Amino acid sequence: MSINTLKKLTALAAVAAVCLIPLSADPADPELPEEEQSQEQNNETPPINPELQQNFTIIDAVHAYDLNPHTAAYSSEAQILTGLYEGLFSYDPVSLEPQYAIATNYRISRDKLRWSFTLRDNAKFSDGSPITAQDVREAWLDLLAEPGASYSSLLDVIQGAYEYRTGNGKREDVAIKAVNDTTLTIHLVRPASYLPRILCHSAFAVCKKDLSVFSGPFSVESYKNNTLVLKKNGSYWDAANTHLNQITILQSDNTAENAYSFNTGSADWVTGNADVQKLLNKNVIQLNAEFATEYLFFKCRNDSIWNNPAFRTALLEAVPWDKLREKSFVKATTLVYPLSGYPQVEGYSYTDADEAASLMKDAREKAGISADEKIPLVFAITDTDFMKERAQLFIDAWTPLGIDVQIQKTPVERYLSSIPSWNADLFSYTWIGDFADPLAFLELFQGNSTLNVTGWSNGDYDKLLDDAALYTDENRPKLLSQAEQLLLDSGMIIPISHPVSLNIINPEAVGGWTANAFDMHPLKYLYKKQVKRNIPNMVMR
């Protein structure tokens, strides 16, 4: 998912010290119980005072929320959608590993191509109607039919899904079948051991065309004037273990006021956009490494000189890597966040101006471009001082190579949505992996992926990803790492950092919130604890 850029920049600017948690994720099969058995929620919590659960207030950055699970793209939206919709699986609140949600178990055939899911017989929508296997089928088919659905290509592993999604097949030919009300089967084109992990994502949740009906623990009460109010969904199958009666999400970019709201107890959780220097209790600052990567990418356009990898790799030799990454807490030399069991990939860490000049000379000669001809490169950035300073680094580094770097700007809130139609060559991107697997990043560059905003396509790369899907042993990460190496060697991306998440929340006052590498905190588990607030006499604005 794309990180909310405002939140990311605020975190970088506000914090002067960092305390990181290590991320270790095994890309093997999810550790779910025996496939034939049901797993109910078993979250042990201390006694919860119902009187404290009337309202929970979250302060988030100002951003127009897209609450359609099929088209939402920001991490802030994904956070909210954990409370509004639910699919076959959901995230464990601590490990974020898949756990059963609307499904109670699943079975896989011997050839690993047929999956059969059993649904809860007490699952209901917020309007009281039952959630059936047919509802799951229709939701997934609607996702495939949605042109603006970023994640729909992840279902291409299902027979007929790619053809239907691209307009070359029929809806009824997609191998998603409702056998009865509580049994759903799918037939795959190749094994996909990672399937339960991706099905935790809100894009694959069960939803109706009427988005005022919800399948999760909460429903939308109202959304106006930068205030979103969620109410507990009494029809939810596990309503008894959903503690909060209401969640109020206030959108504000006033960092001083947000800190004041937290200090005085009128906000329970601030998602990063607060002046940390004004916080009375510094222990409420939760700063953690994210399973994410910030990078620049080249966009492949018709007849663009930057479609040629020889020109791209020449530029990357001249990138001032140390200066580019000097403000990064966790420097990134590759795309995929380091995972246990994933082979090391050769990234970018040194600058060689002489080699860059030599490579550019060779590229020009082969392309028939004279040494003195200026080559334009349009760099698309957000209209912020941070990105303007970064752009200047590239202007200084690439001008000696005869590159005319032209800067085009747009407001932060319009940047991501502008990328598909923006006639520029270089873009900035930050991506949080949606499941603990290298594919969460590598899917962004697969030729037919709906997550691919670069326009880059490479048959060898796609084949490596397809071949990797056939394995569940050490061959899988080996093939995936080869795909990443191919991508890096092509000069398509400029890796910069692995971002950190900043949250303001007091674990002594809030239960059900755990720091994790996805910065994802399912709303279902939140509850307020009984604590004494010690607020000294103060005047602070």
SVG drawing of the C-alpha trace seen along z (x, -y; Angstrom):
<svg xmlns="http://www.w3.org/2000/svg" viewBox="-31 -29 67 64">
<polyline fill="none" stroke="black" stroke-width="0.4" points="0.0,0.0 1.1,-3.5 2.2,-5.4 0.3,-8.6 3.1,-11.0 2.1,-13.7 2.4,-11.3 5.8,-10.1 7.3,-13.6 6.0,-14.6 7.6,-11.6 10.9,-12.4 10.8,-16.1 9.5,-15.7 11.8,-13.1 15.5,-13.6 16.2,-10.1 15.1,-6.7 14.4,-3.4 13.9,-0.6 12.4,2.8 13.9,5.6 11.8,7.2 12.2,10.9 9.6,12.6 9.7,16.1 8.2,16.2 7.1,19.8 3.5,21.0 1.4,19.2 1.2,21.0 -2.5,21.6 -4.1,24.5 -4.9,27.8 -6.8,27.1 -9.8,29.2 -10.2,27.5 -11.8,24.2 -10.0,21.4 -12.0,19.0 -10.8,15.8 -8.9,16.4 -7.5,13.0 -7.0,13.0 -7.4,9.5 -7.7,8.3 -11.2,7.2 -12.4,4.3 -14.5,1.5 -17.4,1.0 -18.0,-2.5 -14.6,-3.6 -15.4,-2.2 -18.0,-4.8 -15.6,-6.7 -12.0,-6.4 -10.5,-9.4 -7.9,-9.1 -6.2,-12.1 -4.9,-11.6 -3.5,-13.8 -5.9,-15.7 -6.6,-13.5 -9.9,-12.7 -10.5,-9.1 -11.4,-6.6 -13.4,-4.0 -14.1,-1.7 -11.9,1.4 -11.5,2.1 -9.9,-1.3 -8.4,-2.5 -4.6,-2.9 -3.3,-4.8 -2.1,-3.2 -4.3,-5.5 -7.3,-4.1 -6.2,-0.5 -6.1,-1.2 -9.7,-2.3 -10.9,0.5 -9.6,3.0 -12.7,1.9 -15.2,1.7 -14.7,4.8 -13.5,8.3 -12.6,11.2 -11.8,14.8 -8.7,14.0 -7.7,11.0 -4.4,9.8 -3.3,11.1 -3.1,8.0 0.4,8.7 2.2,10.7 0.0,9.7 0.1,13.3 -3.2,14.4 -5.9,15.7 -9.3,17.0 -12.0,14.3 -15.1,15.1 -13.5,18.4 -13.2,21.1 -10.9,23.5 -9.6,24.3 -8.3,27.3 -5.8,27.6 -5.8,30.4 -2.8,32.6 -1.7,30.7 -2.1,27.4 -4.4,25.9 -7.8,26.3 -8.6,24.5 -11.8,25.0 -12.8,22.5 -15.5,23.1 -17.3,19.9 -18.9,19.2 -22.6,19.8 -23.1,16.8 -21.3,14.2 -23.6,11.3 -23.5,7.9 -24.3,4.7 -27.8,4.8 -28.4,8.2 -28.2,10.3 -26.0,13.4 -22.6,13.4 -22.5,16.3 -19.9,17.9 -21.8,16.2 -21.2,12.8 -17.4,13.6 -17.5,14.7 -19.4,11.5 -17.0,9.3 -13.9,10.8 -15.5,10.6 -16.4,7.0 -12.8,6.3 -11.6,7.9 -14.1,5.7 -13.1,2.5 -10.7,0.5 -9.3,-1.5 -8.5,1.5 -4.8,1.5 -4.7,5.0 -7.0,7.0 -4.1,8.6 -3.1,10.5 -6.2,12.7 -4.7,13.5 -3.5,16.8 -7.1,17.9 -8.2,19.5 -10.0,17.1 -9.3,14.1 -6.7,12.4 -8.9,12.9 -11.9,11.4 -9.9,8.5 -8.5,7.5 -11.7,7.7 -10.9,10.9 -13.0,13.4 -16.4,13.9 -17.4,13.4 -18.9,16.8 -15.6,18.4 -13.6,17.2 -12.9,20.3 -14.5,18.9 -17.4,21.1 -20.0,21.0 -20.7,24.7 -23.3,23.7 -23.8,20.9 -20.7,21.8 -18.4,23.4 -16.2,21.5 -13.8,23.1 -11.2,21.6 -9.0,23.3 -5.6,21.8 -3.3,21.7 -0.3,22.3 0.4,23.0 0.2,19.9 1.2,20.8 1.1,17.1 -2.6,16.8 -3.9,16.5 -1.4,13.7 -2.7,11.5 -6.4,12.3 -5.9,10.5 -5.8,7.2 -9.0,5.1 -9.1,5.3 -10.2,8.9 -12.8,8.3 -16.4,9.2 -18.4,6.1 -21.6,5.3 -22.0,2.8 -23.9,0.8 -20.9,-0.5 -23.2,-1.7 -23.4,2.0 -20.3,3.4 -18.9,6.8 -16.5,5.7 -16.8,4.8 -17.8,1.2 -20.0,-0.8 -19.7,-4.4 -22.0,-6.7 -20.9,-9.9 -18.1,-11.5 -18.1,-15.3 -15.9,-18.3 -12.8,-16.2 -14.5,-14.0 -15.2,-10.3 -17.4,-8.6 -17.5,-4.8 -20.1,-2.9 -19.9,0.7 -21.7,3.1 -24.0,5.2 -24.5,7.7 -20.8,8.6 -20.1,12.2 -17.7,11.4 -19.4,8.3 -19.0,9.6 -15.2,9.3 -15.3,5.9 -14.8,3.5 -15.3,-0.1 -18.8,-1.5 -17.5,-4.4 -14.4,-5.5 -14.0,-9.2 -11.3,-10.0 -10.4,-13.7 -8.2,-15.0 -5.8,-17.7 -2.4,-18.9 -1.9,-21.3 0.9,-19.4 1.0,-21.7 -2.8,-21.4 -2.6,-17.7 0.0,-17.3 -2.1,-19.5 -5.2,-17.2 -3.2,-14.2 -1.7,-15.8 -5.1,-16.7 -6.7,-13.3 -9.1,-14.4 -7.2,-12.2 -6.3,-8.6 -4.0,-8.0 -2.3,-10.5 -1.0,-8.8 2.2,-10.7 1.3,-14.3 2.1,-15.8 4.8,-18.1 6.7,-15.6 8.6,-18.3 5.3,-19.5 4.4,-16.0 4.5,-15.9 5.2,-12.1 7.9,-11.1 7.2,-7.5 4.1,-7.7 6.2,-8.2 6.1,-4.9 8.7,-4.9 9.3,-1.7 10.9,-0.3 8.3,0.4 8.2,3.2 8.5,0.6 10.8,-1.0 11.1,-4.6 12.5,-4.8 12.4,-6.7 11.3,-5.0 11.6,-5.6 8.3,-5.6 8.4,-3.9 6.7,-6.2 6.4,-5.8 9.6,-6.6 11.3,-7.9 15.1,-7.7 14.7,-6.6 13.2,-3.3 16.7,-2.4 18.4,-0.7 21.9,-1.9 20.9,-5.5 19.3,-4.7 22.3,-2.7 24.6,-5.5 22.6,-7.9 22.6,-5.6 26.4,-5.5 26.4,-9.2 23.8,-9.3 25.3,-10.8 24.1,-7.9 25.5,-9.1 24.0,-12.6 20.7,-11.1 20.4,-8.9 22.0,-11.0 18.6,-11.9 17.3,-8.4 17.1,-6.4 17.3,-3.1 19.1,-3.3 18.0,-1.1 20.3,0.2 17.7,2.6 14.0,2.8 12.9,5.7 13.1,5.1 15.5,7.7 13.7,10.8 15.1,13.9 15.8,16.6 16.0,14.2 19.3,14.2 21.4,11.1 21.0,8.9 23.6,6.5 22.3,3.0 23.5,-0.5 25.9,-2.0 28.7,-3.9 29.1,-6.7 31.5,-6.7 31.3,-9.8 34.0,-8.6 32.2,-5.3 28.9,-7.3 30.5,-9.5 31.9,-6.4 28.6,-4.6 26.7,-7.7 29.2,-8.2 28.7,-4.6 24.9,-4.9 24.9,-8.1 27.1,-6.5 24.8,-3.5 21.7,-5.6 23.2,-8.1 23.0,-11.0 25.9,-13.5 28.0,-14.2 26.9,-17.9 23.2,-17.3 21.2,-18.0 18.9,-15.1 15.7,-16.2 14.6,-14.3 11.3,-15.4 11.4,-14.8 7.9,-14.8 7.9,-15.8 5.5,-17.0 5.5,-20.7 7.5,-20.5 10.9,-21.9 12.0,-18.4 11.5,-17.2 12.9,-20.4 16.1,-19.8 16.3,-16.2 15.7,-17.2 18.7,-19.6 20.9,-16.6 20.0,-15.0 20.4,-18.2 23.9,-18.7 24.8,-15.0 23.4,-14.6 24.0,-18.0 27.7,-17.0 26.4,-14.0 24.5,-16.4 21.1,-15.8 18.6,-18.7 16.7,-17.9 13.3,-19.6 11.3,-19.8 7.5,-19.6 5.5,-19.9 2.0,-19.1 0.5,-19.3 1.1,-16.3 -2.5,-15.2 -2.6,-15.0 0.7,-13.3 -0.2,-9.6 -3.3,-10.0 -1.5,-12.1 1.2,-9.5 -0.7,-7.5 -1.4,-10.5 1.7,-12.6 4.1,-12.8 7.2,-12.7 10.2,-10.4 11.1,-10.0 8.8,-9.7 9.0,-9.3 7.2,-6.4 7.0,-4.8 5.5,-1.3 4.5,0.7 4.5,4.5 1.0,5.9 2.2,9.3 5.6,10.5 7.0,11.8 9.3,10.4 6.4,10.7 4.8,7.8 7.4,5.6 8.3,7.5 4.6,7.6 4.9,3.8 7.0,4.5 5.3,7.6 4.2,6.8 0.5,7.4 0.2,6.3 -2.4,3.6 0.1,2.4 2.7,1.6 2.6,-2.1 6.0,-2.2 5.0,-0.7 8.1,1.5 7.8,5.1 10.4,7.8 9.6,11.3 12.6,12.8 11.5,11.0 7.9,12.3 9.1,15.8 11.2,15.8 8.1,14.7 6.0,17.4 8.6,20.1 9.0,19.1 5.3,19.7 5.9,23.4 8.0,23.8 7.6,23.6 11.2,24.5 14.4,22.5 14.1,22.4 11.3,19.8 13.3,17.0 16.3,17.8 14.2,17.2 12.6,14.1 16.0,12.6 17.1,13.3 14.1,11.3 15.0,8.4 18.6,8.5 17.4,8.3 15.2,5.3 18.0,3.5 20.5,4.2 18.1,2.6 18.4,-0.7 14.6,-1.1 14.6,-2.2 16.7,-4.4 16.3,-2.9 16.6,-5.4 15.4,-4.2 13.2,-1.9 10.8,-4.4 9.8,-4.4 6.4,-4.9 5.5,-7.4 2.5,-7.0 1.6,-8.8 -0.2,-6.4 0.1,-5.3 0.1,-1.5 -0.8,-2.0 -4.0,-3.7 -4.8,-1.7 -5.0,2.0 -5.0,4.0 -2.4,1.8 1.0,3.4 3.9,1.9 4.6,3.8 6.4,3.6 3.3,2.9 2.1,0.1 -1.3,1.8 -3.5,1.9 -6.9,3.7 -9.5,1.5 -11.5,4.5 -9.0,5.1 -8.6,1.6 -9.9,0.8 -9.3,-1.9 -7.8,-1.1 -8.4,-2.6 -5.5,-5.0 -4.9,-8.1 -4.0,-11.1 -1.6,-13.5 -1.9,-16.8 0.0,-19.6 -1.2,-23.2 -0.1,-24.5 -0.8,-26.9 0.3,-25.4 -0.6,-26.4"/>
</svg>
